[in-house]
Amino acid sequence: MAIPLADLKIGQRVTYLIGTRNGMSAIVTSMRKSPLSLKNTHIITLTFDDDSLPPHLKTQELISYNSLVEGCEIEF
């Protein structure tokens, strides 16, 4: 399920839905427009809450194409 980019905010909690970290809670820590793209492409950085993860696995970037984000869902 895709989330409109406008619905995500810095500091918002999401559930990651891809791979071995599927179902893990994360926080949106940054959102920026891709510097190499002329189209509506953004990079969203998530930081996981799990302290058992090593530092290099604490963050994950998702790519938003055409203002839609896939791979996570908003926690309510």
DAZI-V532737 format. One record per residue. N is the residue number from 0. RES is the residue in one small letter. PHI is phi in whole degrees, 0 to 359 (NA if undefined). Layout:
BEGIN
{{N | RES | PHI} {N | RES | PHI}}
END
This chain:
BEGIN
{{0 | m | NA} {1 | a | 268} {2 | i | 251} {3 | p | 298} {4 | l | 305} {5 | a | 297} {6 | d | 279} {7 | l | 268} {8 | k | 227} {9 | i | 300} {10 | g | 89} {11 | q | 282} {12 | r | 275} {13 | v | 224} {14 | t | 252} {15 | y | 281} {16 | l | 237} {17 | i | 234} {18 | g | 61} {19 | t | 289} {20 | r | 263} {21 | n | 305} {22 | g | 92} {23 | m | 281} {24 | s | 277} {25 | a | 216} {26 | i | 241} {27 | v | 288} {28 | t | 253} {29 | s | 200} {30 | m | 217} {31 | r | 213} {32 | k | 285} {33 | s | 295} {34 | p | 287} {35 | l | 260} {36 | s | 239} {37 | l | 271} {38 | k | 271} {39 | n | 278} {40 | t | 242} {41 | h | 234} {42 | i | 245} {43 | i | 249} {44 | t | 258} {45 | l | 252} {46 | t | 241} {47 | f | 280} {48 | d | 279} {49 | d | 287} {50 | d | 288} {51 | s | 281} {52 | l | 283} {53 | p | 292} {54 | p | 307} {55 | h | 287} {56 | l | 250} {57 | k | 286} {58 | t | 239} {59 | q | 214} {60 | e | 259} {61 | l | 242} {62 | i | 255} {63 | s | 254} {64 | y | 252} {65 | n | 53} {66 | s | 64} {67 | l | 238} {68 | v | 248} {69 | e | 243} {70 | g | 104} {71 | c | 206} {72 | e | 226} {73 | i | 286} {74 | e | 274} {75 | f | 247}}
END
